Amino acid sequence: MQRTYDIRGTVPDEINPGMAIFLAKKFSAFLKQKKYPARIILAADKRKSSPELLYAFKKGFEGEVQEIGYTSTPIFYHEVLRRNLPGVMITASHLPPKFNGFKCYLPNNNMWIFKGKFPQNNTTMRLTVPKEERPRVQKEILLAYVQELKKHIILKKKHTLSFSSTHSLNADLISLLPKVFPNISLSKKSLWNITSDYDGDRVFISYKKKLLLPEDVFYILLQNTSYKKIGIPKNVSNALIQKFPEKSFFFIKTGHKNFKDAYNKKHLDFAMEYSHHIYFFKELKTEAPLLMPLKLLQFSEKHDMAKHLIDNPFFAKRYDVMLKHTNTHTAIAEFSRLWEKNFSVTIKQFDGYEIIIHDKKTYIGRIHIRTSNTEKRIVRACIDASTRSSFVYLKRITSQWLKKNS
């Protein structure tokens, strides 16, 4: 069972109705101890196991439950902040359907994770969920959310979007865009294509079939002069920081909790992870992935998008692989030796390993490598280079090594 950012596990071996009731009682006791009101928001994703787990959590919670049904995690976070109540979301985020879990949040953007000993798991316990107790999509909540997004967007021209992730929890949300933004229409073909992960906390934007990298999105959105304090991962391009010397950048370790803790401590305006999780703290105090394509549309009304993407100064690439090595440190040592034959190499540790490569005193580039906290043995490698020729070279050597070792 995983307890890094939230509680996740396989159904029914680790996550089941008995576990839901147990956690509901523990969360009730925590809220009482901290003098929170005995009221929570409860939501779920559309996994097959979610209705039974949501029903069990309601039975176990000692207080009032305000259920908001099937929804994406960003809307859940927004409702926790808007209603100023603790909340629980039944989800396992991007993990496969055999997983499920619990996100327990507090209205100050902090999370609660049970750190004690779990009871012996009752994997055979089953609950029959009455028809009237099954969660549903509450479109009035989705509509209110899109109307909230509109407060931060001004669109004067007509735009067409295509959306191809019909399995995502964002599908219902996207379908409401034309209702709130009369100058947005949805079509199967468009210059702009949006895809989304299952639980709706990440959207991926393509313009003229080119997928926008995090650096592309950063480069455009940071031209908003109201963003002063920016949270970034260690693996983002150095050129991005150099492009905006007037802004304050803060390196943050991967993960929702780390970025939200940084918001509370540093009062960030905007942040983005390399995994495409994006935080509009200035506008909504939390992550809001759907605000990103709307901001890009707004930007495109005054700028030539194609030229802007061609002119950006970034040379970057990300790989997700499963390494044969079970020891990441051993893998990094082996990888660094490839470069030490011809270059000066420095290794630094922050949210993984950063291999910095110089040719004498000239900076060539760097490769940042980290293991996933939620996906076993998955390694993410990001390349950042000073020039296009250096990027091509680093990319070739890195991809060959990853292919050999995965």
LUMVOKOL-50566 format. One record per residue (C-alpha): residue in three letters; x, y, z. Coordinates in nm, 4 decimals, decimal comma, m for minus. Layout:
# LUMVOKOL-50566
{r 'ALA' {X Y Z}}
...
//
This chain:
# LUMVOKOL-50566
{r 'MET' {0,0000 0,0000 0,0000}}
{r 'GLN' {0,1277 0,3465 m0,0914}}
{r 'ARG' {0,1167 0,6365 0,1517}}
{r 'THR' {0,3427 0,8939 m0,0175}}
{r 'TYR' {0,0898 1,1602 m0,1227}}
{r 'ASP' {m0,2337 0,9801 m0,0389}}
{r 'ILE' {m0,3449 0,6245 0,0402}}
{r 'ARG' {m0,3534 0,3878 m0,2598}}
{r 'GLY' {m0,3595 0,0145 m0,3087}}
{r 'THR' {m0,5047 m0,2763 m0,5018}}
{r 'VAL' {m0,8739 m0,3695 m0,4773}}
{r 'PRO' {m0,9816 m0,5688 m0,2793}}
{r 'ASP' {m0,6554 m0,6935 m0,1241}}
{r 'GLU' {m0,5533 m0,3554 0,0193}}
{r 'ILE' {m0,8415 m0,1184 m0,0528}}
{r 'ASN' {m1,1944 m0,2403 0,0281}}
{r 'PRO' {m1,5098 m0,1342 0,2192}}
{r 'GLY' {m1,3618 m0,2382 0,5545}}
{r 'MET' {m1,0587 m0,0174 0,4928}}
{r 'ALA' {m1,2874 0,2705 0,3881}}
{r 'ILE' {m1,4863 0,2454 0,7128}}
{r 'PHE' {m1,1651 0,2260 0,9178}}
{r 'LEU' {m1,0160 0,5348 0,7530}}
{r 'ALA' {m1,3446 0,7250 0,7829}}
{r 'LYS' {m1,3446 0,6713 1,1588}}
{r 'LYS' {m0,9770 0,7706 1,1875}}
{r 'PHE' {m1,0370 1,0866 0,9820}}
{r 'SER' {m1,3395 1,1692 1,1991}}
{r 'ALA' {m1,1251 1,1389 1,5124}}
{r 'PHE' {m0,8500 1,3560 1,3589}}
{r 'LEU' {m1,0965 1,6325 1,2667}}
{r 'LYS' {m1,2467 1,6246 1,6159}}
{r 'GLN' {m0,9009 1,6440 1,7748}}
{r 'LYS' {m0,8065 1,9435 1,5556}}
{r 'LYS' {m1,1440 2,1096 1,6254}}
{r 'TYR' {m1,2616 2,1032 1,2640}}
{r 'PRO' {m1,6395 2,0844 1,2113}}
{r 'ALA' {m1,7733 1,7306 1,1737}}
{r 'ARG' {m1,8540 1,7922 0,8055}}
{r 'ILE' {m1,6713 1,6784 0,4929}}
{r 'ILE' {m1,6994 1,6924 0,1150}}
{r 'LEU' {m1,6942 1,3486 m0,0470}}
{r 'ALA' {m1,6200 1,2780 m0,4136}}
{r 'ALA' {m1,5108 0,9875 m0,6340}}
{r 'ASP' {m1,3725 0,8989 m0,9733}}
{r 'LYS' {m1,5549 0,6531 m1,2013}}
{r 'ARG' {m1,3591 0,3366 m1,1218}}
{r 'LYS' {m1,5746 0,0254 m1,0849}}
{r 'SER' {m1,4824 0,0006 m0,7158}}
{r 'SER' {m1,5542 0,3665 m0,6314}}
{r 'PRO' {m1,9321 0,3528 m0,5516}}
{r 'GLU' {m1,8876 0,0806 m0,2881}}
{r 'LEU' {m1,5891 0,2571 m0,1292}}
{r 'LEU' {m1,7695 0,5923 m0,1251}}
{r 'TYR' {m2,0775 0,4320 0,0339}}
{r 'ALA' {m1,8598 0,2599 0,2959}}
{r 'PHE' {m1,6769 0,5837 0,3792}}
{r 'LYS' {m2,0112 0,7595 0,4304}}
{r 'LYS' {m2,1214 0,4822 0,6685}}
{r 'GLY' {m1,7988 0,5099 0,8664}}
{r 'PHE' {m1,7733 0,8882 0,8899}}
{r 'GLU' {m1,9077 1,0327 1,2153}}
{r 'GLY' {m2,0629 1,3568 1,0930}}
{r 'GLU' {m2,2244 1,5310 0,7953}}
{r 'VAL' {m2,1231 1,4312 0,4421}}
{r 'GLN' {m2,1714 1,6702 0,1496}}
{r 'GLU' {m2,1380 1,4411 m0,1505}}
{r 'ILE' {m2,0401 1,5979 m0,4851}}
{r 'GLY' {m2,0425 1,2696 m0,6790}}
{r 'TYR' {m1,8213 1,1828 m0,9728}}
{r 'THR' {m1,5776 1,4620 m1,0434}}
{r 'SER' {m1,2157 1,5373 m1,1275}}
{r 'THR' {m0,9627 1,5938 m0,8503}}
{r 'PRO' {m0,9093 1,9653 m0,9387}}
{r 'ILE' {m1,2812 2,0327 m0,8900}}
{r 'PHE' {m1,2667 1,8398 m0,5631}}
{r 'TYR' {m0,9746 2,0587 m0,4461}}
{r 'HIS' {m1,1641 2,3707 m0,5542}}
{r 'GLU' {m1,4744 2,2691 m0,3581}}
{r 'VAL' {m1,2688 2,1995 m0,0448}}
{r 'LEU' {m1,1296 2,5542 m0,0609}}
{r 'ARG' {m1,4559 2,7183 m0,1700}}
{r 'ARG' {m1,6666 2,5572 0,1028}}
{r 'ASN' {m1,3833 2,5809 0,3575}}
{r 'LEU' {m1,4377 2,2181 0,4611}}
{r 'PRO' {m1,2216 1,9060 0,4819}}
{r 'GLY' {m1,2769 1,6596 0,1995}}
{r 'VAL' {m1,2130 1,3046 0,0834}}
{r 'MET' {m1,1792 1,1871 m0,2770}}
{r 'ILE' {m1,1998 0,8204 m0,3712}}
{r 'THR' {m0,9379 0,7793 m0,6445}}
{r 'ALA' {m0,6018 0,6258 m0,7316}}
{r 'SER' {m0,5132 0,9094 m0,9684}}
{r 'HIS' {m0,3338 0,7826 m1,2813}}
{r 'LEU' {m0,2840 0,4240 m1,1598}}
{r 'PRO' {m0,4560 0,1330 m1,3423}}
{r 'PRO' {m0,8214 0,0338 m1,2673}}
{r 'LYS' {m0,7231 m0,2450 m1,0252}}
{r 'PHE' {m0,6097 0,0316 m0,7830}}
{r 'ASN' {m0,8128 0,2741 m0,5770}}
{r 'GLY' {m0,7516 0,4936 m0,2760}}
{r 'PHE' {m0,8279 0,7990 m0,0646}}
{r 'LYS' {m0,7171 1,1628 m0,0831}}
{r 'CYS' {m0,7956 1,3346 0,2469}}
{r 'TYR' {m0,7638 1,7135 0,2293}}
{r 'LEU' {m0,7990 2,0053 0,4663}}
{r 'PRO' {m0,9254 2,3542 0,3710}}
{r 'ASN' {m0,5765 2,5059 0,4202}}
{r 'ASN' {m0,4391 2,3101 0,1186}}
{r 'ASN' {m0,2778 2,0498 0,3453}}
{r 'MET' {m0,3449 1,6765 0,3346}}
{r 'TRP' {m0,4013 1,4104 0,5969}}
{r 'ILE' {m0,2468 1,0649 0,5612}}
{r 'PHE' {m0,3031 0,7987 0,8246}}
{r 'LYS' {0,0426 0,7006 0,9537}}
{r 'GLY' {m0,0638 0,4359 1,2050}}
{r 'LYS' {m0,0972 0,0610 1,1732}}
{r 'PHE' {m0,3714 m0,0681 0,9484}}
{r 'PRO' {m0,5983 m0,3447 1,0844}}
{r 'GLN' {m0,5996 m0,6953 0,9400}}
{r 'ASN' {m0,7716 m0,6468 0,6074}}
{r 'ASN' {m1,1192 m0,7925 0,5572}}
{r 'THR' {m1,1031 m0,8584 0,1838}}
{r 'THR' {m1,4337 m1,0484 0,1785}}
{r 'MET' {m1,6496 m0,7659 0,3190}}
{r 'ARG' {m1,8915 m0,6374 0,0539}}
{r 'LEU' {m2,1632 m0,3727 0,0662}}
{r 'THR' {m2,4686 m0,3492 m0,1555}}
{r 'VAL' {m2,4976 0,0125 m0,2643}}
{r 'PRO' {m2,8629 0,1234 m0,2937}}
{r 'LYS' {m2,9454 0,2840 m0,6281}}
{r 'GLU' {m3,0184 0,6203 m0,4652}}
{r 'GLU' {m2,6768 0,6116 m0,2916}}
{r 'ARG' {m2,4723 0,5615 m0,6079}}
{r 'PRO' {m2,2682 0,8686 m0,7050}}
{r 'ARG' {m2,3581 1,0652 m1,0167}}
{r 'VAL' {m2,2121 1,3526 m1,2162}}
{r 'GLN' {m2,3492 1,6733 m1,0648}}
{r 'LYS' {m2,3469 1,9037 m1,3659}}
{r 'GLU' {m2,4466 2,2065 m1,1599}}
{r 'ILE' {m2,1104 2,1812 m0,9775}}
{r 'LEU' {m1,9211 2,1431 m1,3052}}
{r 'LEU' {m2,1049 2,4398 m1,4567}}
{r 'ALA' {m2,0271 2,6588 m1,1545}}
{r 'TYR' {m1,6607 2,5613 m1,1870}}
{r 'VAL' {m1,6406 2,6615 m1,5542}}
{r 'GLN' {m1,8122 2,9902 m1,4659}}
{r 'GLU' {m1,5418 3,0447 m1,2019}}
{r 'LEU' {m1,2736 2,9883 m1,4671}}
{r 'LYS' {m1,4415 3,2473 m1,6899}}
{r 'LYS' {m1,3752 3,5170 m1,4282}}
{r 'HIS' {m1,0054 3,4891 m1,5154}}
{r 'ILE' {m1,0338 3,4766 m1,8962}}
{r 'ILE' {m1,1245 3,7329 m2,1633}}
{r 'LEU' {m1,1835 3,5887 m2,5103}}
{r 'LYS' {m1,2881 3,8203 m2,7920}}
{r 'LYS' {m1,2380 3,5965 m3,0958}}
{r 'LYS' {m1,3969 3,2675 m3,1985}}
{r 'HIS' {m1,2060 2,9490 m3,1148}}
{r 'THR' {m1,2452 2,5798 m3,1914}}
{r 'LEU' {m1,1159 2,3024 m2,9659}}
{r 'SER' {m1,1024 1,9268 m3,0116}}
{r 'PHE' {m1,1044 1,6882 m2,7164}}
{r 'SER' {m1,0241 1,3213 m2,7639}}
{r 'SER' {m1,0066 1,1798 m2,4088}}
{r 'THR' {m1,3677 1,0705 m2,3706}}
{r 'HIS' {m1,2669 0,8351 m2,0850}}
{r 'SER' {m1,1415 1,1246 m1,8714}}
{r 'LEU' {m1,3354 1,2828 m1,5871}}
{r 'ASN' {m1,2767 1,6096 m1,7748}}
{r 'ALA' {m1,5035 1,4993 m2,0611}}
{r 'ASP' {m1,8203 1,6271 m1,8906}}
{r 'LEU' {m1,6421 1,9492 m1,7993}}
{r 'ILE' {m1,5144 2,0148 m2,1514}}
{r 'SER' {m1,8638 1,9614 m2,2921}}
{r 'LEU' {m1,9835 2,2617 m2,0887}}
{r 'LEU' {m1,7274 2,5074 m2,2301}}
{r 'PRO' {m1,9471 2,6341 m2,5197}}
{r 'LYS' {m2,2303 2,6980 m2,2751}}
{r 'VAL' {m2,0166 2,9358 m2,0662}}
{r 'PHE' {m1,7890 3,0636 m2,3465}}
{r 'PRO' {m2,0180 3,1311 m2,6474}}
{r 'ASN' {m1,7155 3,1956 m2,8725}}
{r 'ILE' {m1,5718 2,8451 m2,8073}}
{r 'SER' {m1,6956 2,5529 m3,0147}}
{r 'LEU' {m1,5986 2,1856 m2,9998}}
{r 'SER' {m1,5055 1,9901 m3,3086}}
{r 'LYS' {m1,3294 1,6665 m3,4015}}
{r 'LYS' {m1,0738 1,8707 m3,5965}}
{r 'SER' {m0,9023 2,1827 m3,4687}}
{r 'LEU' {m0,5663 2,3592 m3,4491}}
{r 'TRP' {m0,5960 2,3043 m3,0756}}
{r 'ASN' {m0,6321 1,9523 m2,9375}}
{r 'ILE' {m0,6785 1,8714 m2,5700}}
{r 'THR' {m0,6208 1,5313 m2,4127}}
{r 'SER' {m0,6464 1,4485 m2,0433}}
{r 'ASP' {m0,5554 1,1751 m1,7982}}
{r 'TYR' {m0,8243 0,9648 m1,6327}}
{r 'ASP' {m0,8756 1,1564 m1,3074}}
{r 'GLY' {m0,8645 1,4936 m1,4846}}
{r 'ASP' {m0,5764 1,6579 m1,2985}}
{r 'ARG' {m0,3602 1,6926 m1,6106}}
{r 'VAL' {m0,4394 1,8197 m1,9583}}
{r 'PHE' {m0,2040 1,8017 m2,2551}}
{r 'ILE' {m0,2258 2,0634 m2,5295}}
{r 'SER' {m0,1267 2,0207 m2,8927}}
{r 'TYR' {m0,1150 2,3095 m3,1381}}
{r 'LYS' {m0,1042 2,2100 m3,5058}}
{r 'LYS' {m0,0319 1,8532 m3,3876}}
{r 'LYS' {0,2727 1,9643 m3,1828}}
{r 'LEU' {0,2493 1,8649 m2,8179}}
{r 'LEU' {0,3389 2,1607 m2,5977}}
{r 'LEU' {0,6148 2,0796 m2,3492}}
{r 'PRO' {0,6008 2,2221 m1,9965}}
{r 'GLU' {0,8665 2,4736 m2,1109}}
{r 'ASP' {0,6367 2,5884 m2,3937}}
{r 'VAL' {0,3501 2,6437 m2,1504}}
{r 'PHE' {0,5776 2,8146 m1,8973}}
{r 'TYR' {0,7233 3,0411 m2,1641}}
{r 'ILE' {0,3790 3,1647 m2,2669}}
{r 'LEU' {0,2100 3,1907 m1,9294}}
{r 'LEU' {0,5041 3,3577 m1,7542}}
{r 'GLN' {0,4639 3,6525 m1,9863}}
{r 'ASN' {0,1770 3,7379 m1,7545}}
{r 'THR' {0,3404 4,0135 m1,5524}}
{r 'SER' {0,1199 3,9498 m1,2470}}
{r 'TYR' {0,3031 3,6229 m1,1782}}
{r 'LYS' {0,5995 3,7165 m0,9577}}
{r 'LYS' {0,6763 3,4031 m0,7542}}
{r 'ILE' {0,7036 3,0846 m0,9580}}
{r 'GLY' {0,7365 2,7226 m0,8432}}
{r 'ILE' {0,9289 2,4952 m1,0790}}
{r 'PRO' {1,0721 2,1417 m1,0755}}
{r 'LYS' {1,4475 2,0922 m1,0865}}
{r 'ASN' {1,4298 1,9369 m1,4338}}
{r 'VAL' {1,2860 2,2410 m1,6119}}
{r 'SER' {1,5102 2,4147 m1,8662}}
{r 'ASN' {1,7727 2,6599 m1,7373}}
{r 'ALA' {1,6918 2,8830 m2,0338}}
{r 'LEU' {1,3444 2,9411 m1,8916}}
{r 'ILE' {1,4826 3,0952 m1,5736}}
{r 'GLN' {1,7266 3,3108 m1,7692}}
{r 'LYS' {1,4437 3,4362 m1,9907}}
{r 'PHE' {1,2581 3,5913 m1,6955}}
{r 'PRO' {1,5173 3,7538 m1,4651}}
{r 'GLU' {1,2523 3,9770 m1,3077}}
{r 'LYS' {1,0692 3,6782 m1,1537}}
{r 'SER' {1,1536 3,4783 m0,8413}}
{r 'PHE' {1,1879 3,1041 m0,9069}}
{r 'PHE' {1,1691 2,8361 m0,6388}}
{r 'PHE' {1,2792 2,4750 m0,6992}}
{r 'ILE' {1,0240 2,2333 m0,5554}}
{r 'LYS' {1,0349 1,8550 m0,5238}}
{r 'THR' {0,7836 1,6553 m0,7250}}
{r 'GLY' {0,4355 1,6000 m0,5791}}
{r 'HIS' {0,1106 1,7828 m0,5026}}
{r 'LYS' {0,1928 1,8077 m0,1338}}
{r 'ASN' {0,5322 1,9671 m0,1956}}
{r 'PHE' {0,3912 2,2255 m0,4359}}
{r 'LYS' {0,0998 2,3133 m0,2091}}
{r 'ASP' {0,3289 2,3355 0,0932}}
{r 'ALA' {0,5464 2,5743 m0,1095}}
{r 'TYR' {0,2401 2,7835 m0,1917}}
{r 'ASN' {0,1568 2,8126 0,1775}}
{r 'LYS' {0,5155 2,9014 0,2736}}
{r 'LYS' {0,6323 3,1084 m0,0262}}
{r 'HIS' {0,2982 3,2557 m0,1401}}
{r 'LEU' {0,3525 3,1376 m0,4974}}
{r 'ASP' {0,1517 3,2880 m0,7823}}
{r 'PHE' {0,1977 3,0078 m1,0332}}
{r 'ALA' {0,3657 2,6665 m1,0558}}
{r 'MET' {0,3937 2,3691 m1,2866}}
{r 'GLU' {0,5397 2,0213 m1,2539}}
{r 'TYR' {0,7122 1,8478 m1,5413}}
{r 'SER' {0,4326 1,5891 m1,5320}}
{r 'HIS' {0,1975 1,8693 m1,6530}}
{r 'HIS' {0,0305 1,9270 m1,3162}}
{r 'ILE' {m0,0312 2,3018 m1,3209}}
{r 'TYR' {m0,1155 2,5314 m1,0285}}
{r 'PHE' {m0,2883 2,8668 m1,0710}}
{r 'PHE' {m0,2403 2,9787 m0,7124}}
{r 'LYS' {m0,3007 3,3481 m0,7810}}
{r 'GLU' {m0,6405 3,2804 m0,9362}}
{r 'LEU' {m0,7731 2,9667 m0,7608}}
{r 'LYS' {m0,5228 2,8792 m0,4833}}
{r 'THR' {m0,4868 2,5269 m0,6237}}
{r 'GLU' {m0,4295 2,3309 m0,9437}}
{r 'ALA' {m0,6591 2,4120 m1,2340}}
{r 'PRO' {m0,5543 2,2274 m1,5510}}
{r 'LEU' {m0,8473 2,3454 m1,7628}}
{r 'LEU' {m0,7518 2,7084 m1,7039}}
{r 'MET' {m0,4303 2,6426 m1,8982}}
{r 'PRO' {m0,5841 2,5925 m2,2481}}
{r 'LEU' {m0,8129 2,8898 m2,1871}}
{r 'LYS' {m0,5101 3,1046 m2,0996}}
{r 'LEU' {m0,3366 2,9835 m2,4162}}
{r 'LEU' {m0,6383 3,0773 m2,6285}}
{r 'GLN' {m0,6375 3,4216 m2,4687}}
{r 'PHE' {m0,2653 3,4568 m2,5443}}
{r 'SER' {m0,3152 3,3478 m2,9068}}
{r 'GLU' {m0,5524 3,6373 m2,9714}}
{r 'LYS' {m0,2597 3,8809 m2,9505}}
{r 'HIS' {0,0344 3,6641 m3,0586}}
{r 'ASP' {0,1351 3,4368 m3,3449}}
{r 'MET' {0,1383 3,0977 m3,1691}}
{r 'ALA' {0,3296 2,9110 m3,4398}}
{r 'LYS' {0,6089 3,1718 m3,4443}}
{r 'HIS' {0,6138 3,1834 m3,0655}}
{r 'LEU' {0,6681 2,8091 m3,0368}}
{r 'ILE' {0,9385 2,8079 m3,3046}}
{r 'ASP' {1,1228 3,0995 m3,1428}}
{r 'ASN' {1,1308 2,9641 m2,7887}}
{r 'PRO' {1,4836 2,8969 m2,6629}}
{r 'PHE' {1,4357 2,5520 m2,5093}}
{r 'PHE' {1,5940 2,2225 m2,6051}}
{r 'ALA' {1,4314 1,9620 m2,3827}}
{r 'LYS' {1,3138 1,5996 m2,3839}}
{r 'ARG' {1,1537 1,3668 m2,1275}}
{r 'TYR' {1,1650 0,9854 m2,1107}}
{r 'ASP' {0,9586 0,7509 m1,8895}}
{r 'VAL' {1,1139 0,4033 m1,8686}}
{r 'MET' {1,1351 0,1019 m1,6378}}
{r 'LEU' {1,5013 0,0363 m1,5646}}
{r 'LYS' {1,6459 m0,3106 m1,5124}}
{r 'HIS' {1,8437 m0,1740 m1,2175}}
{r 'THR' {1,6593 m0,1882 m0,8859}}
{r 'ASN' {1,9225 0,0433 m0,7364}}
{r 'THR' {1,8921 0,3902 m0,8890}}
{r 'HIS' {2,2258 0,5037 m0,7448}}
{r 'THR' {2,4042 0,2188 m0,9273}}
{r 'ALA' {2,2267 0,3108 m1,2512}}
{r 'ILE' {2,3263 0,6780 m1,2176}}
{r 'ALA' {2,6908 0,5873 m1,1511}}
{r 'GLU' {2,6953 0,3710 m1,4636}}
{r 'PHE' {2,5260 0,6403 m1,6708}}
{r 'SER' {2,7627 0,9155 m1,5554}}
{r 'ARG' {3,0651 0,7090 m1,6634}}
{r 'LEU' {2,9443 0,7396 m2,0236}}
{r 'TRP' {3,0078 1,1126 m2,0078}}
{r 'GLU' {3,3219 1,1171 m1,7942}}
{r 'LYS' {3,5288 0,9787 m2,0846}}
{r 'ASN' {3,4990 1,3058 m2,2792}}
{r 'PHE' {3,3539 1,5696 m2,0445}}
{r 'SER' {3,3686 1,7165 m1,6984}}
{r 'VAL' {3,0732 1,5756 m1,5007}}
{r 'THR' {2,9128 1,6956 m1,1778}}
{r 'ILE' {2,6364 1,5025 m1,0003}}
{r 'LYS' {2,3973 1,6823 m0,7656}}
{r 'GLN' {2,1060 1,5421 m0,5670}}
{r 'PHE' {1,7713 1,7200 m0,5476}}
{r 'ASP' {1,4472 1,5347 m0,6175}}
{r 'GLY' {1,6598 1,2731 m0,7908}}
{r 'TYR' {1,9984 1,3042 m0,9590}}
{r 'GLU' {2,1198 1,5880 m1,1791}}
{r 'ILE' {2,4120 1,5072 m1,4116}}
{r 'ILE' {2,5678 1,8358 m1,5261}}
{r 'ILE' {2,7981 1,8156 m1,8272}}
{r 'HIS' {3,0699 2,0654 m1,9256}}
{r 'ASP' {3,3254 2,0635 m2,2062}}
{r 'LYS' {3,6136 2,2279 m2,0226}}
{r 'LYS' {3,4359 2,5387 m1,8900}}
{r 'THR' {3,1545 2,5446 m2,1458}}
{r 'TYR' {2,8131 2,4250 m2,0269}}
{r 'ILE' {2,6807 2,1513 m2,2594}}
{r 'GLY' {2,3661 2,0441 m2,0784}}
{r 'ARG' {2,2260 1,8285 m1,8016}}
{r 'ILE' {2,0176 1,5163 m1,7525}}
{r 'HIS' {1,7890 1,4964 m1,4498}}
{r 'ILE' {1,6849 1,1452 m1,3436}}
{r 'ARG' {1,4412 1,0499 m1,0702}}
{r 'THR' {1,2405 0,7440 m0,9734}}
{r 'SER' {0,8632 0,7697 m0,9420}}
{r 'ASN' {0,7213 0,7555 m0,5889}}
{r 'THR' {0,3941 0,6027 m0,7090}}
{r 'GLU' {0,4966 0,3761 m1,0009}}
{r 'LYS' {0,7365 0,0947 m0,9105}}
{r 'ARG' {1,0783 0,1173 m1,0830}}
{r 'ILE' {0,9588 0,3823 m1,3303}}
{r 'VAL' {1,2426 0,6265 m1,3984}}
{r 'ARG' {1,1939 0,9713 m1,5527}}
{r 'ALA' {1,4848 1,1255 m1,7374}}
{r 'CYS' {1,4776 1,4866 m1,8595}}
{r 'ILE' {1,7367 1,6414 m2,0907}}
{r 'ASP' {1,8140 2,0128 m2,0984}}
{r 'ALA' {2,0792 2,1404 m2,3432}}
{r 'SER' {2,2426 2,4740 m2,4177}}
{r 'THR' {2,2229 2,4464 m2,7976}}
{r 'ARG' {2,0364 2,2411 m3,0573}}
{r 'SER' {2,3501 2,0455 m3,1549}}
{r 'SER' {2,4235 1,9650 m2,7880}}
{r 'PHE' {2,0609 1,8598 m2,7444}}
{r 'VAL' {2,0789 1,6193 m3,0408}}
{r 'TYR' {2,3980 1,4666 m2,8995}}
{r 'LEU' {2,2691 1,4310 m2,5412}}
{r 'LYS' {1,9412 1,2899 m2,6671}}
{r 'ARG' {2,1142 1,0252 m2,8802}}
{r 'ILE' {2,3439 0,8995 m2,6032}}
{r 'THR' {2,0696 0,9086 m2,3369}}
{r 'SER' {1,8090 0,7293 m2,5482}}
{r 'GLN' {2,0606 0,4566 m2,6410}}
{r 'TRP' {2,1498 0,3985 m2,2752}}
{r 'LEU' {1,7856 0,3956 m2,1636}}
{r 'LYS' {1,6930 0,1508 m2,4390}}
{r 'LYS' {1,9766 m0,0800 m2,3378}}
{r 'ASN' {1,8842 m0,0694 m1,9678}}
{r 'SER' {1,5046 m0,0873 m1,9798}}
//
